[in-house]
Amino acid sequence: MSNLSLNQNTFSQTPILAQVTNDPQPQTFSAQIYQSSTAAVISAGQTVKLVDTAGPNIIVDVCASASDGPVFGVIANVLRKNRYSAGDYVTVVGPGGVLMLKSSEAVTRGAVVTGTNQTVTTNDPTQATAVTAGDYVSGVALTPASGANVLFKVKVQPGIISATGPVVVSIQ
């Protein structure tokens, strides 16, 4: 299984996928996964979008692809659970939050990235450099990733790639 996990028996903890960093987290939300979500897998590190439904709760659903959005935030890893089903409650890190996310390719510091969500449980959600017009941006790389499957810091900063380049759409 390629999923990164936390070993509670180690003396030196290493970063794990979707771990919230020690940086200030200005916006974290408790949200419910859309009851009618068709996502095959819902886990920490996936980008989510808001769903327009009646009721007082914040309802989110997994972004199906880079062109599905707009991105609202990223599901954070919590120790009690990191795989979810429709209707479950999750912690979502919103604009300005910083997470450790996994790369699908080499990413340079300062690059805007977009999420690629997992479709099977043996894969992790990843982030790639956003270059295609119409793709929704999930954030900005604060640290570089030397190649695929490397954890790197991402500041959640939703936006979209236009024909002329990235446009940040901040939900503040």
N, C-alpha and C positions, 0 to 999 in steps of 0.2 A: 504494500500500500504506500503510495507516495505522499499521503497526507502528513503534514508536519504536526507533531503533537508535543505537549509539555510533559516531560518526565519529572514527576514530583520527587524522585529519589536522587536527583543530582544536586551537587553542592554549588554548581555554577550554572545559573539559568541562562539560556540563550534565547534570542528573539523567536517568537512563533507567529505564524500567519494570523493577521488581523489583530495582533496585540496592540492595544492602545499604548502609545509611548508616554514617557514622563513629561512631555511637552504639555502646556496648558490646553485643555480641551474645551473650547468655548461653547460648542453645541453638541450635546449628545441627547438622544431622544429614545424613549421607550415607544416602540411601535409594534403593531400587529401585522403579521404576514396576511395578505389578502386571502380570504376564505376560498376563493375560486382560483387560486394560483395554479398555473399549469406547469410550473417549473419542476423538472425531474429531480433536481437536487437543490436544497437551500442550505447554505452554510456560511460561516464566518468568512469575511473577505469579499463577499459578493456585493456588487453595486445594486442599489435599489432605487425605485422611483415611487412617487406618491400615486395613490389610487383615489379617484374621486368617488367616495361612497358616503352615505348618510351616517351620522353618528358622531360621538365626541372623540373617538380614538384616532390616532394617526395610523393610517393604513398604508402599507408599502407592498410592492411586489418586485421580484427580481427582474432586472433589466435582461431581456432575452439576448441582446447582442449590443455591439457598440453603437448601432444606429437606433436603439430603443431607449427612450428617455422622456424627459430630461432626468438626469441623475439627481437624486435627493441626498444620498449619502452612501455609506458602506457599513455593512453589518460587522460589528465588533466581536472579537472573541471574548467569551466569558468562561470562567473555569467550569461552571456547572453544565454547560451545554454548548456545542458548536455546530450541530446539525439540527435543522428545523423542518417543520411541516406547516402546511397551510393552517392559519389560525393561531400559530404560536406567537409569543411575544419575543422581540429581539431588541438589542441595544444598537441603535444606528448612530454612527459618528457623522455629523453634518459639516457644513462649510467651516473651514478653519481648523478642524481636528486633524491630528497626525496619527497615522497607523503604520505598522510594518506590513507591507503587502508583497506578494510574490510576482516576479517578472516572468514574462514569456519570451523575452529577448533582452539584449543589452539595452539599457536605458541611461541616458546622460542626465546629470544633475540639471534641474530646471526645465526638463522636458515635460510637456503636458501628456498625461497618460489616460487611457481608456480601459475599461474593464472587459475581460473575457470570462464569462461565468462558466462554471463547470457543468457538464451534462451527465457525468457519471461520478459515482462516489470515490473512484480511485484517482481522480484528478483534483487539483486545487484550482480555485479561481485565480486568474492572473491579470497582470496589467501590462499593456504594451504602449509604445509611443503612438499617440493619436495623430494621424496624418490625413485621413480621408475626410473630405467635406461631408458634413451630415452626421459624423460620429459625435457622440456625446462625451465630453471630458469628465473624468471622475476626479482628477486632481493634478498636482504638480510634484514631480520627483524632487525631494529634498536631498537625497543621497543617490549616487549612481548605482546601477546594477551591472555587473560585469558580463552577464549573460543570462540565459534562461534559468529558472528555478532558484533565483537569488532573492532573499528578503531585502527590501529597501524601504526607506521612509517616504511616505506620500502624504502631502497636505491635501485634504479633501477640499476641492475647489471646483464645483460643478460648472460646466460650460459646454460649448459646442464648437466644432471646427467648421468655419465658414469657408467660402471660396478664397478668401484673402488671409486665412489663418485662424488661430484660436480666439474665441470670444468667451470671456468668463462671465457666467451668469450667477451672481451671488445671491443666495437666499438668506438674507441677514435679518 
